[in-house]
Amino acid sequence: MNNKILIISLLFFQTIIFGQNKVNGSVNTATNKPLKNVQVYNEMGGLLAETNALGEFKFITEKTKLPLIFYAEGYKIKNVFVELNKFQNLKIVLNIFSEDLSEIQIKARKERVFELKRLKDVEGTSIFAGKKTEVILVNQSTANVATNNARQIFNQIAGLNIYQNDDAGLQLNIGGRGLDPNRTANFNTRQNGYDISADVLGYPESYYTPAAESLAEIQVIRGAASLQYGTQFGGLVNFVTKKPTINQEIIFRNTIGSNGLFTNFTSLSDTQGKWSYYTFINYKKGDGFRPNSNFESKNAFLHLGYQFNLKSKLSLEITVLDYLAQQAGGLTDAMFNEDPYQSNRARNWFQVQWLLYNLKWEHLFSDNTNFSFNFFGLDASRDAIGFRTNRVNQVDPGSERDLIKGTFKNFGFETRLLSKYSLFDKKATFLIGSKFYKANNTNMQGPGSNNSDADFEYYNNEYPNYPRQSDSKFPNLNVSLFGENIVYLNDKWSVTPGVRFEYINTKRDEIIKDIVTDAAGNVINDNLREEKETNERTFLLLGVGTSYKKSKALEFYGNISQNYRSVTFSDISTANPAFEISPDITDEKGFTIDAGFRGNFKNYFSYDANIFGLFYNDRINIYTRDDGKAERDNIGDARILGIESLVDFNLKKLFQMNSNFVFNYFINSSFITSEYTKSEKNGVVGNEVEFIPNVNIKTGFKFGYNNFIASLQYSYLSRQFSDATNASGGSINGVTGEIPAYSILDFSTSYKYKFAKLEAGVNNLLDNAYFTRRATGYPGPGIITSAPRNYYVGLELKF
């Protein structure tokens, strides 16, 4: 008996010893050249490591035996079975890939079964344990990426509400859980980890959306997501661009489509020694699906990296965007019912110029301690000119137009230090960081020309009695300190508390001139005034998350976090004929809670289901006053509760089909109930919260054989309201009223042969006439119609 106990004890002790095996190695070519960005996979699924510029890799595993796959673009796949108690340092050689090898063989190896994955507990200098994380693998998607079709690209992110008002994907408009989708303003939007919106605090709207053709993945961290990224109710959307390739790669993509659509995407990538780069140019133009809606967009991006050594890397990224779009204007309900694709605005234009830059230093102090430093900045502008009136069905008289010009000049830096350590003989990881952000926004409003072209110059001398003229400055300062700590109670259960300290100082310095004239144009009142305001506040936000990983097939998670949204300058300024602004408007506060379970059951199906609660205090939006006018103000307190789920079935494995096939079915659904629980406004308490469809379902199939793949997707959203009074009938400006339920069917297909890939598809296959948005300003005001049936055909060449 004692011998048996001794043997069992030794076996148990051996398991502990080998529970944290460190695996090191290097990957070289047949000519002994180090290979960068070689991906090391566990053959059973999951990326374990990736080689650096010196071809070296390392990872930690609890396994004693591992079937590994080494993959690099342009090289043959290599399978290696490793017994870790015998081998610790691996020397791998990859041979050049032969074009005679079937592409489906490579595809089956390198591609994942499912289009969505989750982030690990720790990645780089970020912590994701216990949070609701979703990662879209863009290169696995069959979506229309040439036009950034968000309905398809984000099809497996449960509960998203998407404004669909252009056919080129010039701007991303996503929300969820009652958050206004307008320019994704309720998410912290980032590209490769740094901010890309106009102004995180003062004007957090995203006029720039990275080209989907350039992306490797999109990381979405929602709800009570993380205090690392800010105070937003929505969480984080991080666009991750493709990495530099090991060998030189050139990609040409040309797409044509309905309504004169043409897009070109050209990228170049390479690694030479310690230097690496990835760059692209993206061009789009089209006539639009409504009259007066043509557009032209030019976008360029450069990533330049230098690997000092195994521990230190420096990278520079520059993004340039320049686009001009004609705005067809909004519609009333009567106009939409008469002809949803009509336009009575031929002189409205919108222009965006964006220069974004980021310098990042990453340093590995030890195997357990990482450091990153981002210095980022933006120099941008957006200009809008047109005839805007509260009665959107009014014929344009051809008089002077309203011109609004805004500039955004901001910079900041964010530092992060992440370290793994032991706490009471248990694993633990802490993250501490800081962010400094300074912005100088300006906004001018006044008379533009009476012409029809895209003239963004002021004509104050020609129209001195223009009703509204303003010159505004909005300097903002934000300093934040944040920290999170993963405490592993055992091998399966972790708890992650977090804290964020915020100092916010927003200022407003405006010179405003309001002129009232009689019917004959004589000035009755000329009110010139200067308004100044400083809003300084300091506060602390707390949160905590937990995760219990019962097995690879089942993980339970939950989290709760406080949220905060600062009043933006668009909340308190800019004259808009569609609504008035309350002088007493204040910041929004609240908290979010998530609880759910997720996993991957032996690659038969992947799933994520959760319940959530979002509790809003002093929610800001538009409501209809007793006098019939619309006003933007703090409406009251709201409670939003819901269930979200995604299940993706691998039918190929269920039906035991061979490896040449791809066959998946997914269903993504959310069911939400909402209510205003407190309000000083008449007729609001008990109403549903705006921007919330009670039912939101996206479902579809993906089928492939060898190099051919096709997908069919169905989307359904129930009706939703656009204002807090739940007005169902349309108004004279089209801003308030119900957004009716709608359903959309999309079809996409592609065929790949060697270096060429042909793509084609039809969006809105059933040609439903619908709308998702009642715009309060540009591109309205009024109902903004969504695209009818449209097609696209694209050709990709890769060298």
N, C-alpha and C positions, 0 to 999 in steps of 0.2 A: 504493500500500500504506500509506504513511504517513498519507494522508488517511482511509483506512478505519479505521486504528488510532485516529486522532484522533476520528473520529465515534463509534466504539464507546466510547472513553474518556469522551466527553462524555455519551453516553447513560447509561453506568454512573454517572457523577457526578451526573447529573440524577435517577437512581433513588434514589441515596443522599440527595440533598437533599430529595426529596419522600417519603422513606421514613418520616418522622415528621411528617406534616401535622397542625397544630393547627387544629381546627375550632371556631369559636365561633358563638353565635347566640342568638336569643330567640324565644319563642313567645307570641303574644297572641291575644285574641279579636278579633272584628270590631269591637268597641267599644274596642279598644286596652287591654284589661285583661290583665295578665300571667297566664299559665297555669302553675300548679305541677303537678309530677308527670306532665308529658307525657313519654311514653316514646319515645325515638328509636331505631329499629331499622335495621339493615342489611337490606334486602329479601331478601337471600340467607340471612338467619338471624342472630340474635344481637343482644342489647340493647347499644347503644353508649353511651347517656347518658340522663339524666332531668333535667328542668328543676327548678330550685329555686323558692323562694317569689317570686323576681323574674322568673320565666319564662325564666331564662337557662340555657344548657347549654354544655358543651364536651366534646370528646373528641379523642383522638389516633389517627390511622390511617396505615397504610402505603400505602393506596390513593390513586390520583389521580382516580378516578371512582367515585362511590358512588350506588346507588339507595337512597334513604332513605324510611322510613315514620315518620310522626309520629302517635302514638295517645294519646288521652286519653278517659277514660270520659265519655260524653255529648256527644262532639264527632265530627265526620266525620273519617275517616281521610284523611291527606294524603300523597301520594306526591311526592317531590322527587328529581330526578336532579341530582347535584352534580358538577361538574368542579372539583376542589380547586385546580388551578393557576390557576383564574380567580376562584373565590369562596372567601373565608375566613370572612366574617361573614354569617350567614344570618338573614333576617327572615321568620318563618313566622306565618301567620294561620290559625287553625282556626275553622271555622264550627260552629254548633250542629247536633247530630245530628238528622236527621229520622226520626221513628218509622216512616215508610213504608219505610225501608231494611230489607231482610231481615236478621234477626239472624245468619244463617249467614254473611253477607258480612263482618260485623264479626268473628265468631268465627274465620273463616278467616284473617283478618289478624292478630288480636292473640294467638291461642293458638298454642302451640308444637305441633309434630308429636308430640313425645314428652313423657311425663309426668315425665321425670327429666332434670336438667341437671347440669353440673359447675361448680364455682366457678372464677373466674378466678384467675390467679396472685396478684393483689392486689385486695382489695376493702375499701374504707374503711381501717381501721387493722389489717387482718389479712392474713397471708400464707398462701397455700394451694398454692404451687408445689410439685410433686413429691409431693403427698399424695393419699390416696384420699378424694375428696370426692364426695358424692352429695346432690343437692338435689331434694326432692319438691315438685313444683308442685301444691299442694293443690287449687287451683281447676280443675286439669285432671283431677283424679281423679273416678272414678265411685263411690268408696267410700261407705259409710254413715257420713258425717261427723257426723251427729246424735248417734251413739253412740260416736264416736272409735274405730271398728272398726280396730284396729291391723293386723290380718291383711290388710286391704284397703289401708289408707293406706300402709303400709310394704311393699307387695307387690313393689316393684322394688329393695329394698335386700337384696342377696344375703346369705344366711347368718344372718339374724336368727332367734333363737329367742324365741317370744312366749308368755307366760302368758296364757291366755284363760279368765278365771274370773268375769267379770260381763258383763251385756248392756247396760251403759250407758257403758262407757269411763271410769269414775270415776278409775281409776289406770292409768298406762302401765307395762307390765312387759315390757321388751325386753332381750335379751342376745344373745350371739353368740360364736362361737369359744371356747366353754367358760365363758363368764361368766354368773353367776347372773342370770336376768332379773328377780328380785324388785325391784319398784319402780324398775327401771332404775338400780340403785345402782352399777353399774360403768361408767356413762357420766357425764361432766360434763354435767348437764342445765341448759340456759339458756333464757331467753326474751328475745329481742331483745338477746342478748349478755351478760346478767347471770345469776348463779346463782339457781336457784329451788328447789333441794333443801333438806331440813331442815337439814343441816350438811355441807358439802363434805367435811370430814375425819371428824368424829365420828359422823355418821349420814347418809350421802349418799343417802338414799332420797327418792324424789319422790312425795309424797302429792298434789301438785297437778299436773294435766296441762292445758295450755291447750286450750280448746274448739277442735276442728278447724274448726268453722264460722267462726272468727275468723282463721284462719291464711292467709297468702299462700304460705308455703313452710316446709319443715322441712329444715334443713341437718344432714347427718350426715357427720362426719369420723372415720374409724375407724382402728383398729390403730395403727401408728406414725404417728399423725395429726399431732400438733403439740404442742410443749412450751409453746405460748402459753396453753393452757387447763388445764394441770394435769398430774398424774402418772398418770391413770387408764389401765388396760389397755384399756378400751373405746373411749376417744376422746370425742368431743363430739356431743351432740344439741342443736341450737339451734332453738327454735320462733320463727319470724318472723311477727308479726301483720301484718294488713293496714295499709296506710298511710292517712292521712287523704285523703279525696277532694277534688278541686278545688271541686266544687259540693256542696251538701248532699245527702246520700244516707241514706235510711232503709231498713233491711232487716228484714222479719218472716219468721221461719221457725218453723213448727209441725210436729212429727212425732209420729205415734202408731205403736204397734207391739205386738207380742206381750207378754203378761204385764203388761198395764196400763201399758205404756210411754207416757210423754208428755214431750216436750221442747219448749221454746220458746227461740229465740235472736232477740234484738232488738238491732240495732246502729244507731248514728247517727254520721255522719261529715261533716266540712265543713272548709273553709279560708276564713278571713276576713282578708285582708291578711297580716300576719306571723304571725297566730295560726292554729293548726290543731288539730284533735282527732279522735280515734276512740275510741268507747266502746261497750261491749256489756253485756248482761245475759243469762245463760244459766241456764235452770231445767230440772231433770230430776227425774222421779219414776217409780216403777214398783214392781211387786210381786216382780220377780225370777222366774227360771225354776225355782227350788226353793222349798219352803216355808221360812218364816222368813228371807226375803232381800229384804224391801222396802227402798227407799232414797228419799231426797230430797236434792237438791243445788242450791245457789244459788251462782252465780259471777258476779262483776262485774269489769269492767276499764275503766280510763281512761288514754288517752294524750293529753297536752296538750303541744303544741310551740310554740315561739316562735323565728322566724328573725330574729336581730338584723340581719344583713346577708348579703351573698353568702358570707361566710367563716365565720360563727359561728351556731350553733344550740343552743338549750337545750330539753330535753324532760323531762317528768315522767310516770312511769307508776305506777299503783297497781292492785293486784290483790287481790280479796277472794274467799275461798272458804269455804263452810260446808256440810258435808254430814254426814248421819247415815244409817248403813246397818246393817240387821240382818244378822248373820252366821249362815249356815245350818250352819256347822261342817264338819269334814272327815269322810271315810269311810275304812274299811279296804277292802282289796281284795275281801273277801267281801261287804261291804255294797254296794260299787260294782257287783259282778256281779249282786247280787240286785235292786237298784234304784238306778241311778246318780243319780236326782234326789230321793232321800229325804233327810230331815234329822231328827236327834234332838237338836238344840240350838235351843230356842225363846227362850233368855234371853241370847244373845250379841249385843252391839252394838259398833259402831265409830263414832267421831265425829272429824271433822277441822275445825279452824278455822284459816284461813290469811290472813295480811295481809302482802303483799309490796310493796315500794316501790323505786323506782330514779329517780335524778336523773342525767341525762347531758348533758355539754357536749361538743360537737364543734366543732373550730376548724381552719380551713385557713390555715396560716401562709403558704403559697405554693402554686404549682401542683404542687410536688413534695413538700410536707411536710404531713402530716395529724396531728392530735392528738385524742384522745378521753379523757374522764374519766367514769367511772361511780361513783356512790355508791349502794350498794344495802343493803337490810336486810330482815329477816324477823322477824315477831312471830307465832308460831304454836303450835298445840297439837294433839296427837292423843291420844284416850282410847279404851281398849278394856276392856270388861267382859264376863265370861261364865264359864261352867263349862268348865274345861279339865282334862283328865285324860289320862294316858298311854294309857289304854284308850278309844279314841274311840267304841267301840261300847257303852260303859257308859251306862245310862239316867241322865239328869240327876235327882239326888235332890231338887232344889229347895232346897239349902242355900245358904249365902253364896257369892257369886261372886268370882272373881279380878279385881281392878281394877288396871290399869296406866295411869298418866297421865304424859305427857311434854310438856315445853314447849321451844320453840326460839326463842331470842332472839339474833340475830346481825346483824352489820353489817360492811361492808367497803368498800373502794374499789379500783378498778383503773384504772391510767393506761397509755396506749399512745401512742407516737410513731413514726410511719412516715415515712420519707423516701426519695425516689428520687435517685440520684446516679450518677456515672460512675466506673468503676474500670478503668484501663488502656484507656480509650476504649470500654468496654463498659458496657451498662446494668447497674445494680445497685439493690437496694432493701434497706434494713435496717429492722428493727422492734426497739424496745426498750420494755420495760414492767415494771410492778411491780404487786403485789397485796398488800393487807393485809386480813386476815380474822380477826375475833374472834367467838367463839361462846360462849354460856352456855346449856348444855342442862341440864335437870333430868329426873329420872325417879323416880316413886314407884310402889310396888307394895304392895298390901295387900288387906284384905277389903272387898268391896262388899256391896250389899244382897242379900237372898234373894228379891227380887221379880223380875218378868219384864220390867219397863220399862227404858228407857235412862236409868238413874239412875247418874251418874258421881261420886257422893259416897262417901267412905270411911266405914266403920262399925267403926272400931277399938275403940270402947268396947263395942259389942255382941259383937264377936268378938275378944277379947284374945289368944286362943290360936291365932290363924290361923297356919299353918305358916311363911309367908314374908312378912316385912314389910321394906321398904327405903325409904330416902330418899337419893337419889343426885344429885350435881352433877358435871357434866362440862364444865369450861371448856376451850376450845381456842383456841390462837393460831397463826396461820400467816402468815408473811411470805415473799413470793416475788419473785424478779427473773428476768426471762426475756428472751431475745433471739433473733432469727433474721435471716438475711441471704441474699437471693437474689443469686447471682453468675451472670450470663449469660456463658457461655464463647463463645457466638456467638448468632446469631439464633434458633437452634432448641434449644440445649442450656443448661439451667440447673442449678445446684447450690445447695441451701439447707441450710446447717448451722444447728443450733439448740442452745441451752443453757438450762437452768432451774436456778436455785439455790433450795433450799427450806429454810426454818427452820420446824419443827413442834414445838409444845409442847402435849401433851395431858395433862390431869390427871383424876384420879378421886378423889372424896371421897364416901364412902358410909357410911351407918349402916345396918347389916343386922341383922335379928332373925330367927333360925331357931328354931322351936319344934317339938319332937318330943313327941307324945302317945301314950298306949297306946290300946287298943281302946275303953276306957271314957271316953276324953277327958281323962285325967289327964296333966299335964305331966311328962314324963320328963327333958327337957333344954330349957333356955331359954338360947340362945346369942345375946347381944347384943354386937356388936362394931363398931368403926369401922375402915374400910379406906381408906388414902390411897395414891396412886401418882402419880408424875410421870414422864412419858416425853418427854424432850427430845432431838431429833435434828436434825442439819444434814447435807445431802447435795447433790450435784450430779448432774443428769441431762443426758445428751448425746443428740443425734440428728442425722441428716442425710437429706435427700431430694434426688432428682434427677429431671429431666424432659427428655425429648427429643421435641420436636414436629416430627415429620417432615413432617406436613401437617395440614390440618384433619381429615382422615380417620383419622389415626394418630398417637397419642402414646404413648411408652413412659415409665413412671414407676417409681420405686422409693424406698424409705425404710427406715430402721431407727431405733429409738428405745428408750431405757430407760424402764421403767415402775415405779411404786411405789404400793402401797396401804397406807395406815395402818390399823392395827387400829381398828375402830369400837367405840363403847361397847356396841352390841348383841352384839359378839363376846365381850365380857368381863363382861357383867352381865345382869340380868333373869333370874330363875328361870323355867325352862321345863320342864314335865313331860315333854316329848318327847325332850329330850337334856340332857346335862351339858356344862359348859364347862371346857376344860383350863386350869389356872392358868399354864401356860407358853406360852400363845399369843402369837405375835409378828407383826410386819408382813410383808407379801408384797412380793417384788421380782421383777424379770424384764425381758425386753425383747421387742419385736415387730418383725417385718420383713415388708415388702410389696414385691412386684414385679409389674407388670402392664402391660397396654396397653389403650387405649380410643380412642374416636373416633366420628365421625358421617360415614358414607359417603354424601355427596350427598343426605341426607335419605331414603335408601332404608332404612337401618337405623342404629341407635345401639347401641353395645356397650361393655362394660367387663369385662375378664377379668384375674384376678390369682391368684397363689399367695401364701400367707402362712405365717409361722411365729410361734407365740406360745410363749415359754419362761418358765415359771413356777417360781419358787423359793419354798418354804415356803407353798404354796397352802393356803388355809383352807377347810375344809368339814366336813361331818359324815361320820363313818365308824362302822361297827358294831364295837364292841370284842368281845374273845373271850368276855366274859360276857353278850353279847347286848344290852348297852345302847348307845345312840347317844351320841357325844361330838363336840363341835365343837373342832377343833384344827388346827394346821399339819400337813397330811397328808404333804406331801413335795414333790418337784420333778416337774414335768410338762412334756411336750412335745406341742404341738398343731400339726398341719400340715394345710393344706387348699387347695382350689381353689375360687374363687368366680367366677361369671360372670353377666352379664345381657346379653341381646340383645333389642332391641325393633325389630320390623320394621314399616315403613310400607307396608302392603299396598296402600293406595290408590295410591301412586306406582308400586309394582311392577306392579300390574294396570292402570295408567293410567286410574284412575277420575277423574271430574270433581270439582271443588272442593266440591260439595255433600256429599261423602262423608267420613267418618272411618272408617278401618279399620286397626287395629293388632293385632299378635300379639306377645306377649312371653314369654320363658322366663327365669326367674331360678333359678339352682341353686348349691348348694355341696356339696362332697364333702370330708369331714374325717376324718382319722385322729388318734387321741390315745393317750397312754400315760403312766402314772406311771413315771418312770425311777429315782426314788430315794425311799425312805421307811423310817422306823423302825417303821412300823405293820405288823403282820402281815397278809399277804394283800393288799397294796396294789400293790407293784411289778409292772408288767406289765399292770395293769388299765386299762380305758378311763377317761378323765376324765368326770366327771358333767356334765350339761346339754349334751351334744353328740350330736345325731342325726348319724349318718354321712352320711345323704342328706337334703337339705332342698331341695325344689323347689316353686316357685310359677309357674304359667303361666296364660295367659288371652288372651281376645280382647276388643277394644273395637270396636264398630261404631256408626256414626252416619249419619243422613241428615237434612240440613237441621237442624231444631231438636230432633230425637230422637236419643238416644244410649243404648246398652246395653252391658253388659260381663258376661262370664262368667269366673270365676277358680277354678282348682283348686290346692289346696295339699296337699303330702304331706311328712311328716316321719317318718323311720324311728325305731325305738325308741331310747331313751336311758336312762341310769341317773341316780338321784338321790343316790347316795352313792359314796364312793371304793372300797368293797369290792365294788361291782357286784352288790349283792344283787338277785336277780331276783324272789324271793317277797316278798309283803307282810308287814309287821310289825304288831304289835298296835296301834301308833299310826298306821300308814299313812304315816309320814314317809319310810321307806326302802323301796326296791324299784324295779322297772323302770317306766318310763313307756312304754307300748306305742306302736307306730307308729299314725299316724292320717292320714286324708285328708278334706278338706273342700271342698265346692263352694259358691260364692257367686254370686248373680245380682243385678245392679243395673241400673236404668234411669231415665231422666229425659226430660222434654219441656219445652221452654221456649217461651213465647209472650209477646212484648212484655215486660211487667213481672212476669210470673208464671212460675214454674217448678214442675213437679210431679215428685216423686221417689218411687220405690218399689223394693223389692227383697226378696229372701229370702236370709238367711244360713244356712249349713249346710243347703243345699237337700236333700241326701240323708238328713238327720236321723240322722247318725251319733252314737252315744254314745261319748264319749271324754273324756280329761282330759290336761292339759298340766303339771300342778303337783301336787307333794306338799309341802304347806306345813308348815314347822316350828313356826310360831306362828299368829297370826291371819292369815287367816280360818279356819285349821284349829285344831289340827294335823290332818294327814291328807290324803287325796285330795280335791282341789277340782275338782268336775265342771265341764266346759265346757258352753256353751249348746247345747240342741237346735235343731231347725229353728225359725226365728223370722222374722217379716216386719216391714216398716216402710213407712209411707206418709208423705210430707212435702210441704208446700206452702211455697214461698218467694215473697214479694212484695217487689219492690224499687221504691222511689220516689225 
